[in-house]
Amino acid sequence: MSSTDQFGELLQAYALGALDGPEREALEAHLAAGCPECAAELAEARWVVSQLAYAAPEAAPSDMLRGRLMQIVRSEAVAPGTSVTSIGSSKPAVPFWMWAAVAALLLVSLYSFWNARQLQDQIRDVNERATAQLHSREKIEEELAAARQEAAQVKREADILADPSSVKIAMATTAADSGPLQANWNPRLGLVLSGSKIPQPAGSRVLQLWIIPKTAGAKPVPVQIERPDENGTFVMVVATPPETLTNAKALAVSEEPAGGSPQPTTTPKWVGGVSLFPLKSP
């Protein structure tokens, strides 16, 4: 028996790509050994296969080849997760490159979403830090402004107390638990009212300075409010006293509600007569 008789039908199945398993291995080993007859037969079978689409010869395959093809078709048709359909009605599977493109698009979308969230978080963080810095700056500016104001008030107080032209006005009290107050008035720099051992008013109440005009029947003129510190030290600096101070008969201090009152609501605790006015302005 010649090799073509032995491998003839196998060569046809091999040319069609329908040969596998031990028979395929055996045929490839035989072809690798350099059999010219089988090589020629295989070349001819491949040429016939290439012409099938054009020639379509009406020749039935051998029983062996037909059985092998039907076995392959049945094995693929009953594979898990597949359904048996006719060859003419089956739809081609989605190509792998399309699945790869969908996966790539999904990854790009997920990355873009993540990147956008990261950018939003960074922007929010920058805004929060900028807001915190702005608030910190505003607080520092407020503290600096308060410090400047306090420094200016301390300087004005020192200048008024040291100026020889300032007039002293003693303000006595009838309260046994409180010390006296003293007013120092300077026509150019203003008024300083100070004292020690001054008890703090209850709650949020304050001490309010009044000018009692000389004009008969005139109402007391409110000047300013202040509270002594926890040590009983009381200092009030009035940069610009009312013009009616030169016509004042007396100064008085009463205890009033928080924020002060337009008119006294309690009897003044400290009163000092102004007997050296009017004074000539320098």
Beta strands, then each sheet from edge to edge (+ up, - down):
strand 1: 167-173
strand 2: 181-186
strand 3: 190-195
strand 4: 206-213
strand 5: 221-226
strand 6: 234-238
strand 7: 248-256
strand 8: 270-273
sheet 1: 5+ 4- 7+ 8- 1+ 2- 3+ 6-
end
